[in-house]
């Protein structure tokens, strides 16, 4: 469903060009033809290597029709500079449309980028109404959002590469309950290998295709002319579609039909093998390659219908699962963290690789409900991203902080989140209600930070939690967010947190590890209702730290580990919780450096009551945080 978004992205360091991308010329003859007459054998040009990871040859048929036989061989590792360049995004402002398919899977590179891309889409469908895409034993038969449930592996090449296992991409003996040879065993030698597949050289029986989409796509299979990691995709040398029906009658070079080699047709075969009906299936160039090709409007229609889009750039296959303004949100097969957000402009380039074509496969609407239970009734007044006017705050992994100013006053009015960046999960600003909010990531912490360092200050945040009443909702002070530790914990700093069943705690992060300063203990200062507002406040002055909830001092202490750093906001969300029921909402965040009149503005008590001190002392020294699933 469409929703209005103010796209708020932060600065990008321009990427070094990985691949030159010359545009292949339009053929002078019969450029409007889609496919040749049946049984008309093509003449083929030599395979031309456009880049180290993309090659093409033209199939020229007697009537002048031209098909491009494209070989995609995206590398296992991202181009040089990927990690630092993905840390920032350009600052874009203005009123723009956007939509995001939530909870979209993220898989790392194994077997080939095209197979990984196909598997991410299949995994999304498995979790949303097509539960037979994956039927293995992991995660109770529901394909996980990422591939960390399975062990990694290396081949015998000795090149030092470590690959994830992912049974939806490529089966592997000993993984996910498999007791016989699979895709990796029978087809893989090493990245880029052109020798015959192991099952051929060893005289092994070839396994039956069933559970791995890479098999059906012919990825890494030597008998189809594919070296290890490559996949073939056929596209008309014009703006027309090449449908899967047309592939069934179109001859390929050297015998056989296009359908025998094409990866998109292989995705169709996989879906059908899993028991589903394909209603539409085609390859088509995008309109930056040929006027009248697959357009941004076509792309948005796919996303708005809940269908992620498989697309090709010069030398790589990826998946798009949303858009914001003129940018599309993508999974690039080089990162298996579903909380990360990566973008590229429609019709532009990514890492120097130019957008080329889409590979569309539509399924008949599901007759069965999604495997997850239906969402519970919505809480009294949580933000609703599908219908709200929003400002989208994409993920930022690293960003330099400036020296502290006199503070900030963030009311999040009209989509303004100036100074704030996200470190995990998608965060938005509800323009109608002037709230910052996020639905987080199941089984992980999510956070944002303000990009200045502060030493002595009075920091206050008004927040509300919908859904789980025993998960932590927190603010950070004197922190260093990155590199994030286990569960997306901050690297260093102090965390002051509460959960709405009525308890709070104080933790210190040191190199990504949480250390208890005040264990979880109850307090009457917390407003407990679903969506109830609470104001957390920290006054930091030298080594002295004071922590308030709704104007009541609940804990004080002295610690010299950190003298300055960033402030932030975050929360934890349990595994198995649904998006609609889990939301942290922030009404405002204000920081005033000491000496400018910020302290004392709430009229709080400046002492801890004897009752609260007794509760604090009783809770110290415990190790109950993780047992209660309230990890910091």
C-alpha positions in Angstrom: 0.0 0.0 0.0 1.3 3.4 -0.9 2.3 5.8 1.8 3.8 9.3 1.6 7.4 9.6 2.7 9.7 12.4 3.3 12.9 10.7 2.3 15.5 11.6 4.9 18.9 10.0 3.9 22.3 11.0 5.0 25.6 11.9 3.1 27.3 9.3 0.9 30.9 8.9 -0.1 30.8 8.3 -3.9 31.7 4.7 -4.8 34.7 3.8 -6.8 33.6 2.3 -10.1 33.9 -1.4 -10.2 32.9 -2.2 -13.7 32.7 -0.3 -16.9 29.2 -0.7 -18.5 29.1 0.0 -22.2 25.5 -0.1 -23.6 25.0 -2.7 -26.3 23.7 -1.0 -29.5 20.2 -1.5 -30.8 20.2 -3.8 -33.8 19.4 -2.1 -37.0 17.1 -4.9 -38.2 13.8 -5.9 -36.9 14.3 -4.2 -33.5 10.6 -4.5 -32.6 10.6 -8.3 -32.9 10.3 -10.2 -29.7 11.0 -13.8 -30.7 11.8 -15.5 -34.0 9.7 -18.0 -35.8 9.6 -21.4 -34.2 12.5 -23.8 -35.1 14.6 -21.0 -36.7 18.1 -21.6 -35.7 20.1 -18.5 -34.7 23.6 -17.4 -35.7 25.6 -16.5 -32.7 28.3 -13.9 -32.2 31.3 -14.8 -30.0 30.8 -14.3 -26.3 31.9 -10.8 -25.5 33.2 -10.1 -22.0 31.8 -6.7 -21.0 33.3 -7.0 -17.5 34.9 -9.6 -15.3 31.4 -10.6 -14.1 29.2 -10.0 -17.2 29.4 -11.5 -20.7 27.0 -11.5 -23.6 26.5 -12.9 -27.0 23.9 -12.0 -29.6 21.6 -14.7 -31.1 20.6 -13.4 -34.5 17.7 -15.3 -36.1 16.8 -15.5 -39.8 14.1 -12.9 -39.6 16.4 -10.4 -37.9 15.2 -10.9 -34.4 18.0 -10.5 -31.8 18.2 -12.0 -28.4 20.9 -11.2 -25.9 22.2 -14.3 -24.1 23.6 -12.7 -20.9 25.9 -14.5 -18.5 25.8 -13.1 -14.9 28.7 -14.0 -12.6 28.5 -11.5 -9.7 31.4 -12.0 -7.3 31.3 -13.5 -3.8 32.8 -10.4 -2.3 31.6 -6.8 -2.8 33.7 -4.3 -4.7 36.5 -2.5 -2.9 35.2 0.2 -0.5 31.8 -1.4 -0.1 31.8 -1.4 3.7 32.7 2.2 4.2 30.7 3.4 1.2 27.6 1.8 2.4 27.8 3.7 5.7 26.1 6.8 4.4 23.4 7.8 2.0 22.7 11.1 0.2 20.6 13.6 1.9 17.3 13.9 0.0 14.5 16.2 0.9 11.0 16.8 -0.4 7.6 15.2 -0.5 7.9 11.8 -2.2 6.1 8.5 -2.5 7.4 5.3 -1.1 6.6 1.8 0.0 8.6 -1.0 1.6 7.9 -4.7 1.7 8.5 -5.3 5.4 10.6 -8.2 6.9 12.3 -9.0 3.6 15.0 -11.7 3.8 18.7 -11.1 3.4 21.0 -13.9 2.4 24.8 -13.9 1.8 26.5 -15.0 -1.4 26.8 -18.7 -2.1 26.7 -20.7 -5.4 25.9 -17.5 -7.5 24.3 -14.1 -7.1 21.3 -15.0 -9.3 20.5 -18.1 -7.3 20.8 -16.1 -4.1 18.4 -13.4 -5.5 15.9 -16.0 -6.5 16.1 -17.6 -3.1 15.4 -14.4 -1.2 12.2 -13.9 -3.2 11.2 -17.5 -2.6 11.9 -17.1 1.1 9.7 -14.1 1.2 6.9 -16.0 -0.4 7.4 -18.9 2.0 6.8 -16.6 4.9 3.8 -14.9 3.2 1.2 -17.4 2.0 3.3 -19.9 0.0 4.6 -22.1 2.9 5.9 -25.0 0.7 8.7 -23.0 -0.8 10.8 -24.3 2.1 9.9 -27.5 4.0 13.1 -28.3 5.9 13.4 -28.8 9.6 14.9 -25.4 10.5 12.7 -22.8 12.2 9.7 -25.2 12.3 9.7 -25.3 8.5 9.5 -21.6 8.0 12.4 -20.2 6.0 14.4 -17.8 8.2 15.0 -14.2 7.3 18.7 -14.9 7.1 21.2 -17.8 6.7 22.9 -17.8 10.1 21.0 -20.9 11.2 23.3 -23.1 9.1 27.1 -23.6 9.4 29.5 -22.0 6.9 31.8 -24.0 4.6 34.8 -23.7 2.3 35.7 -25.6 -0.8 38.9 -27.4 -1.6 40.4 -24.6 -3.7 42.3 -23.1 -0.7 41.4 -19.6 -1.7 40.3 -18.8 1.8 36.7 -18.0 1.0 34.0 -18.9 3.5 30.5 -19.4 2.2 27.2 -19.7 4.1 25.0 -22.8 3.7 21.5 -22.1 2.5 19.4 -25.1 1.4 16.9 -22.9 -0.5 19.8 -21.7 -2.7 21.8 -24.9 -3.0 21.5 -28.2 -1.2 24.5 -29.6 0.6 25.0 -33.1 2.1 25.0 -32.9 5.9 23.1 -29.6 6.0 19.5 -29.1 7.0 19.0 -32.8 7.5 20.2 -33.8 4.0 21.9 -37.3 3.9 22.8 -37.5 0.2 24.8 -35.3 -2.2 23.2 -32.1 -3.3 23.9 -29.0 -5.3 27.2 -28.1 -3.7 28.5 -31.6 -3.8 27.5 -32.3 -7.4 28.0 -29.0 -9.1 30.6 -26.9 -7.2 34.4 -26.9 -7.6 35.5 -23.4 -6.8 34.5 -19.8 -7.7 34.8 -19.3 -11.4 35.8 -22.9 -12.1 35.1 -24.0 -15.8 35.9 -27.7 -15.3 33.2 -30.3 -15.5 31.0 -30.7 -12.4 32.1 -33.2 -9.8 29.2 -35.6 -10.4 30.4 -35.9 -14.0 34.0 -36.4 -13.3 33.4 -38.8 -10.5 30.6 -40.7 -12.2 28.1 -40.0 -9.4 24.4 -40.1 -9.9 22.9 -36.5 -10.2 20.6 -35.6 -7.4 16.9 -35.0 -8.1 16.0 -31.3 -8.2 13.4 -30.4 -5.6 14.2 -28.0 -2.8 17.0 -25.7 -4.1 16.1 -22.9 -6.6 19.7 -22.7 -7.9 19.3 -26.2 -9.4 16.3 -25.2 -11.5 18.1 -21.9 -12.6 21.1 -24.1 -13.8 23.4 -21.9 -11.8 27.0 -23.3 -11.6 26.2 -26.3 -13.8 28.8 -27.1 -16.5 26.5 -29.1 -18.7 24.5 -25.9 -19.4 27.7 -24.0 -20.1 27.8 -22.2 -16.8 31.0 -21.9 -14.8 30.8 -22.0 -11.0 28.7 -19.0 -9.9 27.2 -18.0 -13.3 23.6 -18.0 -14.6 22.3 -17.3 -18.1 19.4 -14.9 -18.7 18.0 -14.1 -22.2 16.6 -10.7 -23.0 15.4 -9.1 -26.3 17.7 -6.5 -27.7 14.8 -4.0 -27.5 12.2 -2.8 -25.1 9.9 -5.9 -25.4 9.3 -8.7 -23.0 10.6 -12.2 -23.6 8.0 -14.4 -21.9 8.5 -17.9 -20.5 5.9 -19.1 -23.0 8.0 -17.7 -25.8 11.1 -19.3 -24.3 9.4 -22.7 -24.8 9.6 -22.4 -28.6 12.7 -20.3 -29.1 15.8 -22.2 -30.2 19.0 -21.6 -28.3 22.5 -21.7 -29.7 23.8 -25.2 -30.3 20.6 -27.1 -29.7 17.8 -27.0 -27.2 15.5 -24.2 -26.4 15.9 -21.0 -24.4 13.8 -22.4 -21.6 16.5 -25.1 -21.1 19.1 -22.5 -20.1 17.3 -19.4 -18.8 17.4 -18.7 -15.1 14.0 -16.9 -15.0 12.4 -19.9 -16.6 14.2 -22.0 -13.9 12.5 -19.9 -11.2 9.2 -20.8 -12.8 10.1 -24.5 -12.8 11.0 -24.2 -9.1 7.7 -22.6 -8.1 5.8 -25.3 -10.0 7.9 -28.1 -8.4 6.8 -26.7 -5.0 3.2 -26.9 -6.1 2.4 -23.3 -7.1 1.0 -21.8 -10.3 2.9 -19.2 -12.3 0.6 -16.7 -14.0 3.2 -14.4 -15.6 6.9 -14.8 -16.4 9.3 -12.7 -18.5 12.6 -10.9 -18.9 12.7 -7.2 -20.0 15.2 -4.4 -20.3 14.6 -1.4 -18.1 13.7 1.9 -19.6 17.2 3.4 -19.0 18.4 0.9 -21.6 15.5 1.2 -24.0 12.8 3.8 -24.1 9.5 2.1 -23.4 11.1 -0.7 -21.4 10.2 -1.7 -17.8 9.6 1.6 -16.1 9.8 3.0 -12.6 6.0 3.1 -12.6 6.0 -0.6 -13.5 8.4 -1.3 -10.6 6.3 0.6 -8.1 3.2 -1.3 -9.2 5.1 -4.6 -8.4 6.1 -3.4 -4.9 2.7 -2.0 -4.2 1.2 -5.4 -5.0 3.6 -7.0 -2.5 5.9 -8.5 -5.2 9.7 -8.1 -4.8 11.6 -7.5 -8.1 14.6 -9.6 -9.3 16.7 -7.3 -11.4 20.1 -7.3 -13.2 22.9 -4.7 -13.3 26.0 -5.1 -15.4 27.7 -8.0 -13.7 25.3 -8.8 -10.8 21.8 -10.0 -9.9 19.9 -8.4 -6.9 16.5 -8.0 -5.5 14.5 -4.8 -4.9 11.9 -4.7 -2.1 10.8 -1.1 -1.8 11.2 2.5 -3.0 11.5 5.9 -1.6 11.3 8.9 -3.9 13.4 7.9 -7.0 15.5 5.4 -5.0 14.9 1.6 -4.7 15.7 -0.4 -1.6 17.8 -3.5 -2.5 19.4 -6.7 -1.2 22.7 -7.0 -2.9 23.6 -10.6 -1.9 26.7 -9.4 0.0 25.2 -8.9 3.4 22.9 -11.3 5.3 21.7 -8.7 7.9 18.0 -8.0 7.2 18.1 -4.9 9.3 20.4 -3.1 6.9 19.1 -0.8 4.2 20.8 -0.3 0.9 19.6 1.9 -2.0 20.3 2.8 -5.6 18.5 5.2 -7.9 16.1 3.8 -10.4 17.8 3.5 -13.8 21.1 4.4 -12.3 24.2 2.4 -11.2 25.2 0.5 -8.1 28.9 0.1 -7.3 29.5 1.2 -10.9 27.2 -1.4 -12.4 24.4 0.0 -14.5 20.8 -1.2 -14.2 19.9 -3.5 -17.2 16.8 -5.6 -16.9 14.1 -7.1 -14.7 13.2 -10.8 -14.3 9.6 -11.1 -13.4 7.7 -14.2 -12.2 4.2 -13.8 -10.8 2.4 -16.5 -8.7 -1.3 -17.3 -8.6 -2.7 -15.7 -5.4 -2.1 -18.0 -2.4 -5.0 -20.2 -1.5 -3.5 -20.8 2.0 -2.9 -18.3 4.7 0.6 -17.2 5.7 2.3 -19.6 8.2 2.5 -16.9 10.8 -0.6 -16.4 13.0 -2.7 -13.3 12.3 -1.7 -10.1 13.9 -3.5 -9.3 17.2 -5.8 -6.3 17.3 -3.9 -3.1 17.0 -3.0 -1.2 20.2 -4.9 1.9 21.1 -3.0 4.4 19.0 0.2 3.1 17.4 1.7 4.6 14.2 0.6 2.7 11.1 3.3 3.0 8.4 1.1 1.7 5.5 -1.2 4.6 5.7 0.7 7.4 7.6 2.6 10.3 6.1 6.2 9.4 7.0 9.7 10.5 6.9 11.9 7.5 6.3 15.3 7.3 8.1 17.4 4.6 6.3 20.1 2.6 8.1 23.5 4.2 8.8 26.2 1.9 9.9 28.9 4.5 10.6 28.9 8.2 10.7 31.4 10.6 12.3 30.2 12.6 15.2 31.0 16.3 15.6 32.0 18.0 18.9 29.1 18.7 21.2 27.1 21.9 20.8 24.9 23.5 23.4 22.4 20.6 22.7 19.3 20.0 20.6 15.5 20.0 20.8 14.1 17.3 18.5 10.3 17.5 18.3 10.1 15.6 15.0 7.8 18.1 13.5 7.0 17.8 9.7 9.3 14.9 9.3 12.3 16.7 10.7 14.8 14.2 12.2 17.9 16.4 11.7 20.9 15.0 13.5 19.5 11.5 14.0 20.8 8.3 12.2 19.7 4.7 12.4 22.0 1.9 13.3 19.6 -1.0 13.1 16.0 -1.5 11.8 13.8 0.9 9.8 12.9 4.1 11.6 10.3 6.6 10.5 8.8 10.0 11.5 5.0 10.2 11.5 4.4 13.6 9.9 0.8 13.8 11.1 1.6 13.0 14.8 5.2 14.3 14.8 6.5 11.1 16.3 9.7 9.1 15.6 9.0 5.4 15.7 10.2 1.9 14.7 8.9 -1.6 14.8 12.4 -3.0 15.3 13.7 -6.5 14.4 12.5 -9.7 16.0 15.2 -11.1 18.3 17.4 -8.0 18.2 17.9 -4.5 19.5 17.3 -1.5 17.3 18.7 2.0 17.8 19.3 5.5 16.6 21.8 8.1 17.7 22.4 11.8 17.5 25.5 12.6 15.6 27.3 14.8 18.1 29.4 13.9 21.1 28.4 15.4 24.5 30.2 15.3 27.9 28.1 17.0 30.6 24.4 17.3 29.9 20.8 16.9 30.8 19.2 14.4 28.3 15.4 13.6 28.3 13.3 11.5 26.0 9.5 11.0 26.0 8.7 7.5 24.7 5.9 4.9 24.6 6.0 1.1 23.9 3.3 -0.9 22.2 3.2 -4.6 22.5 5.6 -6.7 24.6 5.6 -5.5 28.2 8.8 -7.2 29.2 11.2 -6.0 26.5 13.7 -3.2 27.2 13.1 0.3 26.0 16.1 2.6 26.5 18.1 5.7 26.0 21.9 5.8 25.6 24.4 8.3 26.9 28.2 8.9 26.4 28.0 6.1 23.8 29.8 4.8 20.7 27.3 2.9 18.7 29.6 1.1 16.2 30.7 -1.5 15.7 27.5 -3.1 16.9 27.9 -6.1 19.1 25.8 -9.2 19.5 22.1 -8.5 19.2 23.0 -5.1 17.8 24.3 -3.8 21.2 26.2 -0.6 21.1 30.0 -0.9 21.3 30.4 1.4 24.4 28.3 3.7 26.6 25.6 3.7 29.2 22.0 2.4 28.7 19.1 3.5 30.9 16.1 1.3 30.2 12.6 0.3 31.3 9.9 -2.1 30.4 6.3 -1.3 30.8 5.5 -4.0 33.3 7.2 -1.7 35.8 10.9 -2.3 36.0 14.1 -0.4 35.0 17.8 -1.1 34.8 21.1 0.6 34.1 23.8 -1.1 32.0 27.3 -0.2 30.7 28.5 -1.4 27.3 32.2 -2.1 27.1 33.4 -3.4 23.7 30.0 -4.7 22.8 29.5 -6.5 26.1 26.8 -5.5 28.6 27.8 -5.0 32.3 25.1 -4.5 34.9 25.3 -1.3 37.0 21.8 -1.6 38.3 19.9 -4.9 37.7 16.3 -5.0 36.7 14.2 -3.8 39.6 10.6 -2.6 40.0 9.6 1.0 40.5 6.3 2.8 40.9 7.6 5.7 38.7 6.8 3.8 35.4 3.5 4.3 33.6 2.6 0.7 32.7 -0.2 0.8 30.1 0.1 -0.3 26.5 1.3 2.8 24.7 1.7 4.8 28.0 4.1 7.7 27.8 7.3 7.7 30.0 10.0 10.3 30.2 13.5 8.9 30.7 16.1 11.4 31.8 19.9 11.2 32.5 21.9 14.0 34.0 25.7 13.5 33.4 28.2 15.7 35.2 31.8 14.4 35.3 31.8 10.8 36.7 28.4 11.4 38.3 25.2 10.0 36.6 21.6 10.5 37.7 18.7 8.6 36.2 15.0 9.8 36.4 11.7 8.3 35.3 8.8 10.7 35.0 10.6 13.2 37.3 11.5 10.7 39.9 15.1 9.9 40.7 15.5 6.1 40.7 19.3 5.6 40.6 22.6 7.5 40.9 26.1 6.3 40.5 29.6 7.2 39.6 31.6 5.7 36.8 34.7 6.9 35.0 34.6 4.6 31.9 33.3 7.2 29.5 33.5 10.9 29.8 31.7 11.8 26.5 30.0 10.3 23.5 26.7 10.1 21.7 23.2 9.9 23.0 20.6 7.6 21.5 17.3 5.8 21.7 16.6 2.1 21.3 14.6 -1.0 22.2 14.6 -4.7 22.2 12.0 -6.9 20.4 11.5 -10.6 21.2 11.6 -13.4 18.7 8.2 -14.5 17.4 6.6 -11.1 17.7 4.7 -9.5 14.8 5.4 -6.1 13.4 2.0 -4.6 13.9 2.1 -5.3 17.7 5.6 -4.1 18.4 6.3 -0.4 18.1 8.5 2.1 20.0 7.2 5.7 19.7 9.2 8.8 20.6 7.4 12.1 21.1 10.5 14.2 21.6 14.1 14.2 22.7 15.9 17.1 24.3 19.5 17.7 25.4 20.9 20.7 27.1 24.6 20.9 28.0 25.2 21.8 31.7 25.6 25.4 32.5 22.9 26.5 30.0 19.9 26.2 32.3 18.6 22.8 31.4 18.8 21.1 34.8 15.9 21.1 37.2 13.2 21.8 34.6 11.0 18.9 35.6 10.8 19.8 39.3 12.0 16.3 40.1 12.9 14.9 43.5 16.6 15.0 44.0 16.8 11.9 46.3 16.0 8.3 46.0 13.2 7.2 48.3 14.1 4.6 50.9 11.6 2.2 49.3 13.3 2.5 45.9 16.7 2.2 47.4 15.7 -1.1 49.1 14.5 -2.4 45.8 17.7 -1.3 44.0 19.9 -3.0 46.6 17.9 -6.2 46.4 18.3 -6.4 42.6 22.1 -5.8 42.5 24.4 -8.6 41.7 21.8 -10.7 39.8 22.1 -12.3 36.4 18.4 -12.3 35.6 18.5 -10.0 32.5 18.9 -12.5 29.8 16.8 -15.2 31.5 13.9 -12.7 31.5 14.5 -12.0 27.8 15.2 -8.4 28.6 18.7 -8.2 27.3 20.2 -4.8 27.1 
